[in-house]
Amino acid sequence: MELTHIRRFYNQHCRFKLRSGKEVFGVVWEVDHGGSTRLFFASVRDYERFQSDPGQPLEVVPLQPDEIMAAESIAS
């Protein structure tokens, strides 16, 4: 997917279909890192914990936009 299409799914609980064929459930967000933009994925639980206490260790997966083939919001 193009980054412009992915942005509407940032910071919300979604289902993502990856190029590898896997379906994962979680949250994607963007971080500006020295002039370049990076995408990260985490489970909803880890993401919510990070939002409430950014000092907590967090298991995240860096993603490239072209790894995401489809996205669907499942946030309530």
C-alpha positions in Angstrom: 0.0 0.0 0.0 1.0 3.6 -0.5 2.0 5.5 2.6 -0.8 8.0 1.9 -3.4 5.2 2.1 -1.9 3.7 5.2 -2.0 6.9 7.1 -5.7 6.8 7.6 -5.2 3.6 9.7 -2.5 5.1 12.0 -3.0 4.7 15.8 -6.1 2.5 15.6 -6.7 -1.2 16.1 -6.6 -2.8 12.6 -6.2 -6.0 10.7 -3.3 -6.0 8.3 -2.7 -8.4 5.5 1.1 -8.5 4.8 2.9 -9.4 1.6 4.1 -12.6 3.2 0.4 -13.7 3.4 0.1 -13.3 7.2 -2.8 -11.5 8.8 -1.8 -9.5 11.9 -3.9 -7.5 14.3 -2.5 -4.4 16.0 -1.6 -0.8 15.5 0.7 1.0 13.0 2.2 4.4 13.6 4.7 6.7 11.9 7.8 8.2 13.5 9.9 11.0 12.0 13.5 10.0 12.4 16.0 12.6 11.3 14.2 13.6 8.2 13.0 10.1 7.2 9.7 8.5 8.1 9.6 5.0 9.7 6.5 2.8 10.3 6.2 0.6 13.3 3.7 -2.1 14.3 2.8 -3.4 17.8 0.0 -5.4 19.3 -2.9 -3.3 20.7 -1.9 -4.2 24.2 1.7 -3.1 23.8 0.6 0.1 22.0 -1.8 1.1 24.7 0.8 0.4 27.3 3.3 2.6 25.4 0.7 5.4 25.2 0.2 5.4 29.0 3.9 4.9 29.9 6.4 5.6 27.1 9.2 4.5 29.4 8.0 0.9 29.4 9.9 -1.6 27.1 7.9 -2.2 24.0 8.1 -4.9 21.4 7.7 -3.3 18.0 8.2 -4.4 14.5 9.5 -2.0 11.9 7.6 -2.1 8.6 8.0 -0.8 5.1 4.8 0.5 3.5 5.0 -2.0 0.6 4.8 -4.9 3.1 1.2 -4.0 3.9 -1.1 -5.3 1.2 -4.4 -4.4 2.9 -5.7 -2.8 6.0 -9.1 -2.8 7.8 -10.0 -0.8 10.9 -11.6 -2.9 13.6 -11.6 -0.1 16.2 -14.8 0.4 18.0 
